[in-house]
Amino acid sequence: MEPRIIQLMARKLSGEATAAELDELNELLTRHPEAIYYAELITQLWDEEKIPESNSKITDTDISYLRHLARHRPEFRETPSVNDPDPFLQPSSMRRRTRRLARAFFITVVLAGGAYLGSRLLAPQPAATRVNTELFANLGSRRSLFLPDGTRVWLNAGSRIQYDSDMLHKNTRDLSLSGEAFFEVAKDKDRPFIIHTDKIAIKVLGTAFNVRAYPRDRITETTLMRGSIELTVNNKPYQKIILKPREKFDLIDDGHDELRDSAGIRTGPAKPSRNTNPVKLVVQDVVPVQLEDKEYVKEVSWVDDEFVFQNETLEELAPKMERWFNVRIRIDNPQVRNYHYTGIFHKETIDQALTAMRLIRPFNFKITDKNVFIH
């Protein structure tokens, strides 16, 4: 129901809706009065020119964001813009607008009075700060370090952070991440801590969370363990996403497909996908994995040198194992690529790990230097 109402609202606002579509919209809104909320939000997005008039189609990303706003209204009430009033802070005006819309049977959309999306002014933007410190974790290794503000960072294999060592004298503590890191951010209410990746930005005051943003991965993931974080997608900075403890956010980008050879091996850079709506946003609860009579949070288990995986194909595991063991894996057998595994690695070598895995589903492998051939 929601996506159709949002799509019809966009067509109405762009002047492209047919008489039949307007009738359908009015009927849907009459049958689902709770959709007032979505009607007002889409009007605000349009009025603030966040949806180009030349493109009346609302993407899955827009719909996911509107649903997120509905789910987390209390959190958004706590962080209004300093410049614009938040209509959710004005329940009486909200009720008045709602009654006007109801009396008009939604034939005329009343433009929203408050600039709720003024909170975009607080959304993290790509850092323009001076960067003079760069730290790495090599493939096959993990490391822990402290930043000048006392924030502790764990870097997973093949990851890099960049920051200004003089961050304590700045208005914000900006850091750029490529790869995966777990943060225990030192509290400083006067200087927000902002993490920038290629696709998302995360703003916090003090909390513990994990970010996985490897450049070639199709999923950028943020997992919150305690505290709260404010997250924005770089190409939609006006959309603010709030995570609660034990929630995770996934940005799934199917807009590019890696070039692969006939054996399924990555052979080149990404190419544009034919998918017309390539980016999806997903917020979901963190579900522990039960292994060996113990529960693990696989999203952050690597911090304790534990590689946990659940119902993943060998093809999905291959790039993670490459980083973990500092090897290059080639899978020649299409059937083996689709084998599913659940398990945990502690201190195993790549030889020990593959030997254990083939006891579950049979395959052969050969290791030459740092190249692994599976068939």
C-alpha positions, 0 to 999 in steps of 0.5 A: 500500500505505502509504495503505491500511495507514494508513487501516486503522490509524486505523479500528482505533485509533478502534474503527470497523474492521470484522472484514473491515477488521481481517483486511485490515490483518493480512494487509497488515502480514504481507505488508509487514513494513516497514510496522512503521514506519508502524504505530508512527508512526500509533499515536504520532500517535493516542496524542498526540491529533494525529488526532481520534478523531471523524475516522478518515480520514487525509489526504494530508498525513498520508501525505506526512508519514509518507513524509517521515519515512521518507526523512529518518530520519538528519536527524530523529535529529540534532535530538531534543527536549530534553524527550522521548527519540527512539525512533530514537536507541534502536535496541535498544528500537526492535528490541524493539518491532519484534519484539513487533509481529512476534510478535503478527502485528500483531493488537495494536498496541504503543503506542510507548515514546518520544515521537518527536514531542516535536520538535514543541516545537522547531517554529516557532509563529506569531510573538508578537514585536514588529514595528516594521519593514516593508519592501516591493518594489513590483510591477514591481520587486525589491530587496535589503537587509540585516537587523540580524543581517547576513542578506541578503534579496532581495524579489521584486515585490509582496512584504513582510517585517515584523520587529523591528529589535531582533532581536539581543536576542531569543531568536529572529530572527522575520520575517513574509513575504508574497510571495517572498524569497530569504534568505542567513541570517547564522549565529547558533547561539544565535538561530534565524532563523524565517520565518512565512508564512500557511501555513508556518514555516521555521526555520534557523541559517544557509543560503540558500533561497527562499520563495514565499508570495503570499497568492492563490497556490495553491502555497507553495514553499520551495527550498533551495540550500545548508545545511538548513532545518526546515519546518512547516505552520502547522496541523500544527506537530508535523510537521517537514520537513527539506530538503536542498540542491537540494530544494524543498517545495510546499504545494499548496492546492486548498481555495479556488477563485478567483472568475472571470468567463466570460473566466477573469479573477479577479473576487473572493475565494476560495471554499471548494472541494469537494475533501475533501483540498485540501492536498498536501505535495510534496518533490522535487529541483530540476531546472535548466532548459536555455535558450540553452545555459545552465542556470537554476534557475527557482525562484531566477533572479529574484534575478538579474533573470531570469524563467525559466519552463518548460512553463507555460500562459499562464494560469499565467504571467499572475499572475507576469507581472502582478507582474513587469511591474506590469500587469493581464492579461486573457485573453479567448480560452480557447484562448490561456489553454492555450498552453504556454511555456518561456523567459526574460525579462531586461530586456524590457518587457511589449510585447516579452515578449508580442511574442516569445511570440506568435511561438511561438503566435499571439495578439493583444494590446492594452496600455492604460496598465497593462492588457493584453488578450489575445485 
